[in-house]
Structure formats: C-alpha cells, structure tokens
Amino acid sequence: MSNMEKCPLCSGQIRIEYKNFSYNADGKAHTIPNIKYYVCSNCNERFLDEESSRKIDQFKEE
C-alpha cells in the first residue's frame, strides 16, 4: 500500500497524513504519535501501510 494513489473503495485521490493513533486498553487511554495514514480525499477512508501497522503493534506489546 506504500504507493497507493487511488482509493480502492471509490477511486478518489489519496493523500498522506501523519496523525496520532489513540486506543484504550486495560481501562487506560493510549496515544501513539505520528502514524502515517493514507486518506482518500473523496470518501475520507483511512488506510495504514505495513510499517504503520507494525509500529502500532509494537507499541501495544510494550
């Protein structure tokens, strides 16, 4: 997904955004900074690449 140009759902243009990823675990809120998202300019669907998914998984395992 690293070279995604078109949204697989609606064929809209994809832009890259870096945002915080927030989740709750064990009754606590957690935030992972600067996660890369591929965002469709048409439907606003967000996608993660393998690197971002791995970063989230590693953070959750700590």
Secondary structure by P-SEA (a helix, b strand, c coil): ccccccccccccbbbbbbbbbbbccccbbbbbcccccccccccbbbbbcaaaaaaaaaaaac
